[in-house]
């Protein structure tokens, strides 16, 4: 299996109030490290925005306890649309972000004390490991799960994003995409049965498959980003719809799941061999405030957007104008911990 992807870099969330949302995610998930705050025209995404170029603000924040970040995204010249109906467990697309923590019971007690959140009881997954669900004030669901590892012992209750729960229409086609193309290849469980719906309080018949990609040690950020977990969910008993049907990329909700990529040309060629084409490709470095990289998009078999980013430049000490050019180093070589820790000097305020 190839090793072009190293971890989940971030999950994109479209919002109506960017500043409020950033502070909320900082408070509940410890996402307090500011990677970039960029305002520009999304001119490469017009096929997903009705053929129009819209201005947007995007802010990427991370938690250096480990895991991917959250890219909070807001239109500046268009009112973002919410889903016209309640998103159901198993609807096609990203249903929930997976957030990792050191201790599920401690995280449950901590988050239960936060305002504007809806917390489920702790449940056992098919591995018999504890987890629970959290819904934020904006209607987005998060699945808080037991961490496989931790990058930095910072005293925070949770880490960052370790993956997502994704609704699919055809499990076999979806498995081929996530295993063969994105190399999230270890099947942890594959179960079919009747389960409690997280939101509606009803029983549903579905197939659930949890895929995992271990830490490989390859790539600048692999140790920080950590284990990847993708849970695919196929409803067998109900009519389901595409979560972003009749809405644009950037509207309210989970707009994409972003993988960190080591060799974009290699991944693109590999995708071509599988019949998977990039739908967007910046080709060269694309600046996001103080960071830069090549970004591309691909779609899973149900049209769920997967962003792919090959990082070229990151800010280490923004105030001093010190950056790291990753194009001038061995892509496979991990960054030393002390260098990654410098990212924490730029904080969300």
C-alpha positions in Angstrom: 0.0 0.0 0.0 1.3 3.5 -0.8 2.0 6.1 1.8 1.1 9.4 0.2 -1.2 10.4 3.0 0.1 10.9 6.5 -2.9 12.0 8.6 -5.9 14.2 8.9 -4.8 17.8 8.6 -8.1 19.4 9.4 -11.9 19.3 8.9 -13.6 22.2 7.3 -16.7 23.7 8.9 -18.9 26.3 7.2 -20.3 28.8 9.7 -22.3 32.0 10.0 -20.3 33.6 12.8 -16.6 32.8 12.4 -15.3 34.6 15.4 -17.8 33.1 17.8 -17.2 29.6 16.3 -13.4 29.8 16.7 -13.7 30.8 20.3 -16.3 28.0 21.0 -14.0 25.3 19.5 -11.1 26.7 21.5 -13.1 26.4 24.7 -14.5 22.9 24.2 -11.8 21.2 22.2 -8.6 23.2 23.1 -8.1 24.3 19.5 -6.1 27.3 20.5 -3.1 27.3 18.1 -3.6 29.7 15.2 -2.0 28.4 12.0 -3.5 30.9 9.5 -6.3 33.5 9.2 -6.8 34.2 5.5 -9.3 36.3 3.6 -9.4 35.9 -0.2 -11.5 34.9 -3.2 -12.2 31.2 -3.6 -11.7 31.3 -7.3 -10.6 27.7 -7.7 -13.8 26.3 -6.1 -16.4 27.7 -8.5 -17.6 24.3 -9.6 -18.8 23.9 -6.0 -20.1 27.4 -5.6 -22.6 27.7 -8.4 -20.1 29.0 -10.9 -19.5 32.2 -8.9 -16.3 33.4 -7.2 -17.1 34.3 -3.5 -14.9 36.0 -1.0 -14.4 34.0 2.2 -12.4 34.0 5.5 -10.8 30.8 6.6 -9.1 30.2 9.9 -7.2 27.0 10.8 -6.7 26.2 14.5 -5.1 23.2 16.1 -4.6 21.5 19.5 -1.0 20.4 20.0 -2.0 17.6 22.2 -2.4 15.8 18.9 -4.7 15.3 15.9 -5.8 17.5 13.1 -7.3 20.9 13.3 -10.5 22.7 12.4 -10.7 25.1 9.4 -13.6 27.4 10.2 -14.9 29.0 7.0 -17.3 31.8 6.3 -18.5 33.6 3.2 -17.9 37.3 3.3 -20.3 38.3 0.5 -23.0 35.6 0.6 -25.3 34.4 3.4 -24.4 30.8 4.1 -27.3 28.3 3.9 -28.2 25.9 6.6 -29.4 22.4 5.9 -33.2 22.6 5.1 -33.9 19.6 7.3 -32.3 17.7 10.2 -29.3 15.8 9.1 -29.8 12.1 9.8 -27.4 9.5 10.9 -26.3 7.9 7.6 -27.1 10.7 5.2 -24.5 10.9 2.5 -21.5 13.0 3.5 -19.7 13.9 6.7 -22.0 13.3 9.6 -19.6 14.0 12.4 -16.0 14.8 13.2 -14.1 12.4 15.5 -12.4 14.1 18.4 -9.8 12.1 20.4 -9.3 12.3 24.1 -7.1 10.6 26.7 -10.0 9.5 28.9 -13.6 9.4 27.6 -15.2 9.6 31.1 -13.2 12.7 32.1 -14.0 14.3 28.8 -17.7 13.5 29.2 -17.8 15.1 32.6 -15.8 18.2 31.4 -17.9 18.8 28.3 -21.2 18.1 30.1 -20.5 21.3 32.1 -20.2 23.4 29.0 -23.1 25.6 27.8 -24.6 25.4 24.4 -23.7 21.8 23.9 -25.9 18.7 23.7 -24.1 15.6 25.1 -25.2 12.0 24.8 -24.6 9.3 27.5 -21.4 7.3 27.2 -21.9 4.3 24.9 -19.8 1.3 23.9 -18.7 1.0 20.3 -18.4 -2.4 18.5 -14.9 -2.7 20.0 -16.5 -2.3 23.4 -14.6 1.0 23.8 -16.4 4.0 25.4 -17.4 7.0 23.3 -20.1 9.7 23.2 -21.6 12.3 20.9 -21.6 16.1 21.2 -23.7 18.5 19.2 -22.5 22.1 19.0 -24.8 25.2 18.9 -24.6 25.2 15.1 -26.0 21.7 14.7 -22.7 19.9 14.0 -22.1 16.5 15.6 -18.8 15.3 17.1 -17.9 11.8 18.2 -15.5 11.9 21.1 -13.4 8.7 21.1 -10.6 7.1 23.1 -7.2 8.3 21.7 -4.7 5.8 20.4 -1.8 8.2 21.1 -1.0 11.7 22.3 1.6 14.1 20.9 2.0 16.5 23.7 0.9 16.2 27.4 -0.5 19.7 27.7 -3.2 19.1 30.3 -6.1 19.5 27.9 -9.1 17.3 28.1 -9.3 16.5 24.4 -7.0 16.5 21.5 -7.9 17.4 17.9 -9.6 15.7 15.0 -8.7 12.1 14.4 -11.2 11.4 11.6 -14.9 11.4 10.7 -18.1 9.5 10.5 -19.2 9.5 6.8 -22.5 8.3 5.4 -22.3 6.2 2.2 -24.7 4.6 -0.3 -22.6 1.6 -1.3 -20.1 0.3 1.3 -18.0 -1.7 -1.1 -17.4 1.3 -3.3 -16.7 3.5 -0.4 -14.2 1.0 1.1 -12.3 0.9 -2.2 -12.0 4.7 -2.2 -10.8 5.1 1.4 -8.6 2.0 1.5 -7.1 2.0 -2.0 -6.9 5.8 -2.7 -6.3 7.2 0.8 -4.6 4.2 2.3 -6.7 4.1 5.5 -6.4 0.4 5.3 -6.9 -1.4 8.6 -10.4 -2.7 9.1 -11.1 -2.5 12.9 -14.7 -3.7 12.7 -17.3 -4.4 10.1 -20.7 -4.9 11.7 -24.3 -4.9 10.6 -27.3 -4.6 12.9 -29.8 -2.5 14.7 -28.4 0.6 16.5 -29.7 3.6 18.4 -29.8 6.7 16.3 -27.7 9.4 18.0 -30.2 12.2 17.5 -33.6 10.9 16.8 -33.8 8.2 19.6 -35.0 5.5 17.2 -33.5 2.2 16.1 -31.8 2.0 12.7 -30.6 -0.8 10.6 -27.1 -0.1 9.2 -23.7 -1.4 8.4 -20.8 0.3 10.1 -17.1 -0.2 9.2 -14.3 1.5 11.1 -11.0 2.0 9.1 -7.8 3.0 10.7 -4.4 4.2 9.6 -1.6 3.9 12.1 1.2 6.3 12.6 3.9 5.5 10.0 6.6 7.9 11.1 6.8 9.4 7.6 6.2 13.1 6.9 6.8 16.3 8.8 3.6 16.2 10.8 2.7 12.5 11.1 3.5 12.3 14.8 1.4 15.4 15.5 -1.6 14.4 13.4 -1.5 10.8 14.6 -3.9 7.9 13.9 -6.6 8.3 11.3 -10.1 6.8 11.9 -12.8 6.8 9.3 -16.1 5.3 10.2 -18.3 4.5 7.2 -22.0 4.1 7.7 -24.5 2.7 5.3 -28.2 2.9 6.3 -30.2 -0.2 5.2 -33.7 0.8 6.4 -34.5 4.3 5.4 -34.4 6.9 2.6 -31.3 9.0 3.0 -30.1 12.1 1.2 -26.9 13.9 0.4 -26.1 16.3 3.2 -25.1 19.1 0.9 -27.9 18.6 -1.7 -28.8 22.0 -3.3 -26.2 23.8 -1.2 -22.7 25.1 -1.9 -19.3 24.1 -0.5 -18.8 26.6 2.3 -22.4 26.6 3.5 -23.1 25.6 7.1 -21.8 22.2 8.3 -18.8 19.9 7.5 -17.6 21.0 4.1 -14.6 18.7 3.6 -12.2 16.4 5.3 -8.6 17.2 4.6 -5.7 14.8 4.4 -2.0 15.8 4.7 -0.2 14.6 1.6 3.5 13.9 1.1 3.7 13.5 -2.7 0.8 15.1 -4.6 2.0 14.1 -8.0 2.4 10.5 -6.8 -1.1 10.5 -5.3 -2.6 12.1 -8.4 -1.0 9.4 -10.6 -2.2 6.7 -8.2 -5.7 8.1 -8.3 -5.7 8.1 -12.1 -4.8 4.4 -12.0 -7.9 3.8 -9.9 -10.2 6.0 -12.0 -10.3 8.7 -9.3 -9.7 12.2 -10.7 -8.8 15.4 -8.9 -11.7 17.8 -9.3 -9.6 20.8 -8.2 -5.8 21.3 -8.3 -4.0 24.5 -7.5 -0.9 22.9 -9.2 1.5 25.3 -7.5 1.8 26.7 -4.0 -1.3 28.5 -2.9 -0.9 31.0 0.0 -3.1 30.9 3.0 -1.9 34.0 4.9 1.4 32.9 6.4 1.1 29.3 5.2 1.3 27.8 1.7 0.9 24.5 -0.1 -0.6 22.8 -3.1 -4.2 21.9 -2.5 -6.5 19.5 -4.4 -9.9 18.0 -4.1 -11.3 14.6 -4.9 -14.8 13.1 -4.3 -15.7 9.9 -2.7 -18.3 7.7 -4.6 -21.1 9.8 -3.0 -19.6 13.2 -3.8 -18.2 13.8 -0.3 -15.3 16.3 -0.7 -11.9 15.2 0.4 -9.3 18.0 0.4 -5.7 17.0 -0.1 -2.9 19.4 1.0 0.8 19.1 0.4 2.3 21.6 2.8 5.1 23.8 1.5 5.5 26.5 4.1 4.4 26.9 7.7 4.9 29.8 10.1 7.1 29.0 13.1 7.5 32.4 14.7 5.0 34.7 13.0 5.9 37.8 15.0 9.6 37.5 13.9 8.7 36.4 10.3 10.3 33.0 10.7 8.9 30.3 8.5 9.9 26.7 7.5 10.1 25.9 3.8 9.2 22.2 3.6 10.0 22.0 -0.1 13.7 22.2 0.7 13.7 19.2 3.0 13.2 15.4 2.7 9.4 15.0 2.6 9.6 11.7 4.5 11.5 13.1 7.4 9.5 14.0 10.5 10.0 17.4 12.1 11.6 17.4 15.6 9.1 17.9 18.4 10.6 21.2 19.5 10.0 22.7 16.1 6.4 21.6 16.0 6.0 23.0 19.5 6.9 26.5 18.2 3.5 26.6 16.5 2.0 27.0 19.9 3.4 30.5 20.2 0.7 31.8 17.9 -2.6 31.7 19.8 -6.3 32.2 19.1 -7.5 35.4 20.8 
